[in-house]
Amino acid sequence: MAIFHRATLTPTKAELVAKWAPTQPWGLAADVPIEVIGSYRFDDPDGRVGMETHLITAGGTLLQVPLTYRDAPLDGADDALITEMQHSVLGTRWVYDGLRDPLFVVMLAAVAMTGQGEAVGMVVHEGRWYIAPSNVRIQGGGWTQERVAVDGFEAEHDDATHVVLRNDRFELTAFRRPAMGPRPPIGLTATWDEQPNPVVLAEVTERSR
């Protein structure tokens, strides 16, 4: 479960994405208008790190922007730091490129393989719990019930369209610019109200032993 706070963010998430995305190889020019479609979240098993992926369109191009929000700097990840965000409830949050944050990659691989782990957004208002729904619906799965390790991924390739990460058994491909296509045997797809046909967010393949 992801708990949403009624808070002021500086910068806002939309401002952050609009400023950062054009500086990346997969982004578009800063003068291209950005439209936010929605987002999906993963749960941190330790309950400390926020993990949220924004789906946006820029000039007709679909972009996937995974972010992590941490309560302290991530050691050895200065080059993955996007900005510091001020949260009126939680204080300073260090915002990272999710595909370069090991915890996000673990959860992406796990959800892509099992279909389990998307966080349900909840918010407290006037003493009652409310659902904070998202327009985006994700679906993962395809792996067997065999227990396998989904940590230890390292980036092997990163360009304007996708990132390839590998550990000792799997190859995980995350698409910076997702496209509509058939559901992978093992992978993660998304739909939303205006997009009933799935777009492929990530794919997992087993490496040859």
C-alpha positions in Angstrom: 0.0 0.0 0.0 1.3 3.5 -0.9 0.2 6.2 1.5 -0.4 9.6 -0.1 -0.1 12.7 2.0 -2.0 15.9 1.5 1.1 17.9 1.0 2.9 20.7 -0.9 5.8 19.5 -3.1 8.5 21.8 -4.3 9.2 21.2 -7.1 6.0 19.4 -8.1 6.3 16.1 -9.8 5.1 17.5 -13.1 7.6 20.3 -12.8 10.4 17.9 -12.0 9.6 15.6 -15.0 9.2 18.6 -17.4 12.6 20.0 -16.4 14.5 16.7 -16.3 13.2 14.7 -19.2 14.5 17.0 -21.9 18.0 16.7 -20.6 18.0 12.9 -21.2 18.7 11.0 -24.4 15.2 9.6 -24.4 13.5 12.9 -23.7 12.3 15.5 -26.2 13.1 19.2 -26.5 12.1 21.4 -23.6 9.6 23.4 -25.6 7.6 20.2 -26.4 4.4 20.2 -24.2 4.1 17.4 -21.8 0.8 15.7 -20.9 0.7 13.5 -17.8 -1.3 10.2 -18.4 -1.0 8.8 -14.9 1.4 6.7 -12.8 1.8 3.4 -11.0 3.7 2.6 -7.8 5.6 -0.3 -6.2 5.8 -1.1 -2.5 9.1 -0.9 -0.7 9.3 -4.0 1.5 10.9 -1.8 4.2 8.3 1.0 3.8 10.8 3.8 3.4 11.4 4.5 -0.4 8.7 5.8 -2.6 8.7 4.2 -6.1 6.5 5.8 -8.8 6.6 5.6 -12.6 5.0 8.4 -14.5 3.6 7.8 -18.0 3.6 11.0 -20.1 3.2 12.0 -23.7 5.5 14.6 -25.3 4.8 15.7 -28.8 2.8 12.4 -29.4 5.7 10.3 -28.0 4.9 8.0 -25.0 7.6 8.2 -22.3 8.0 6.1 -19.1 9.7 8.0 -16.3 10.4 5.9 -13.2 11.4 7.8 -10.0 12.3 6.9 -6.5 11.9 9.2 -3.5 14.3 8.6 -0.7 14.6 10.1 2.8 18.4 10.1 2.6 20.9 10.2 -0.3 21.6 6.8 -1.9 25.3 5.9 -1.5 27.3 5.8 -4.7 24.4 7.1 -6.8 25.2 10.8 -7.2 25.0 10.5 -11.0 21.5 9.1 -10.7 20.2 12.0 -8.5 17.7 14.2 -10.3 16.9 16.8 -7.6 16.0 17.3 -4.0 12.3 17.8 -3.4 10.8 19.6 -0.4 7.7 17.7 1.0 5.6 19.7 3.4 4.9 16.5 5.5 8.0 14.3 5.0 10.7 16.9 4.6 13.5 16.7 2.1 13.2 13.9 -0.4 16.1 12.8 -2.7 14.7 12.0 -6.1 16.5 9.4 -8.3 16.1 7.9 -11.8 14.3 4.7 -10.9 16.2 2.6 -13.5 19.4 3.5 -11.7 18.1 2.8 -8.2 18.8 -0.9 -7.3 15.6 -1.2 -5.2 13.3 0.0 -8.0 15.0 -2.5 -10.4 14.4 -5.3 -8.0 10.7 -4.5 -7.7 10.3 -3.9 -11.4 11.8 -7.4 -12.1 9.6 -9.0 -9.4 6.4 -7.4 -10.6 7.2 -8.0 -14.3 7.7 -11.7 -13.5 4.9 -12.3 -11.0 2.3 -9.6 -11.5 2.3 -9.0 -7.8 3.4 -5.8 -6.1 1.6 -2.8 -7.5 0.9 -0.5 -4.7 -2.7 0.6 -3.9 -2.7 4.4 -3.3 -4.5 5.4 -0.1 -5.0 8.8 1.5 -6.4 9.9 4.9 -8.8 12.8 4.7 -10.7 14.1 7.8 -10.1 10.9 9.6 -11.2 8.4 6.9 -9.3 6.3 4.5 -9.9 6.9 0.8 -8.6 5.2 -2.4 -6.3 7.4 -4.5 -6.9 5.7 -7.9 -4.7 5.9 -10.9 -5.7 6.0 -14.5 -2.9 3.5 -15.3 -3.4 -0.3 -14.9 -0.4 -2.6 -15.1 -0.2 -6.3 -15.6 2.8 -8.5 -15.1 3.5 -12.2 -14.9 4.6 -15.3 -16.8 7.2 -16.8 -14.5 6.7 -20.1 -12.8 6.4 -20.5 -9.0 10.1 -21.3 -8.8 11.8 -19.0 -6.2 14.6 -17.0 -7.9 16.8 -14.0 -7.0 15.8 -10.7 -8.6 18.6 -8.6 -7.3 22.1 -8.0 -8.5 21.1 -6.3 -11.8 23.6 -4.1 -13.5 23.0 -1.9 -16.6 24.5 -3.3 -19.8 22.9 -0.9 -22.2 21.1 2.5 -22.0 20.0 4.5 -24.9 17.1 6.7 -26.1 14.6 3.9 -26.2 15.4 1.3 -23.5 17.6 0.1 -20.7 19.0 -3.5 -20.6 20.0 -4.8 -17.1 21.3 -8.2 -16.3 22.0 -10.3 -13.3 23.4 -13.8 -13.2 20.2 -15.4 -14.5 17.9 -12.8 -16.1 17.9 -10.0 -18.6 15.5 -7.2 -17.9 14.6 -4.7 -20.6 12.8 -1.5 -19.5 11.4 0.7 -22.3 12.0 4.4 -21.8 9.6 4.9 -24.8 7.0 2.1 -24.5 5.2 1.0 -27.6 2.0 -1.0 -28.2 2.7 -4.6 -28.9 2.0 -8.2 -28.0 2.3 -9.1 -24.3 5.8 -10.6 -23.7 5.9 -14.2 -22.3 7.4 -12.6 -19.2 6.9 -8.9 -18.7 5.0 -5.8 -17.7 2.3 -4.0 -19.7 0.0 -1.0 -19.1 -3.4 0.2 -20.2 -5.4 3.3 -19.4 -8.7 4.7 -20.4 -7.6 6.2 -23.7 -5.3 3.2 -24.4 -7.2 -0.1 -24.1 -4.5 -2.0 -26.0 -1.5 -2.8 -23.9 1.8 -1.0 -24.2 4.9 -2.9 -23.2 6.8 -1.4 -20.3 9.3 -4.1 -19.5 10.3 -7.6 -20.6 12.3 -10.3 -18.8 14.1 -13.2 -20.4 16.2 -16.0 -19.0 19.8 -15.9 -20.0 21.5 -19.0 -21.4 23.3 -20.9 -18.8 
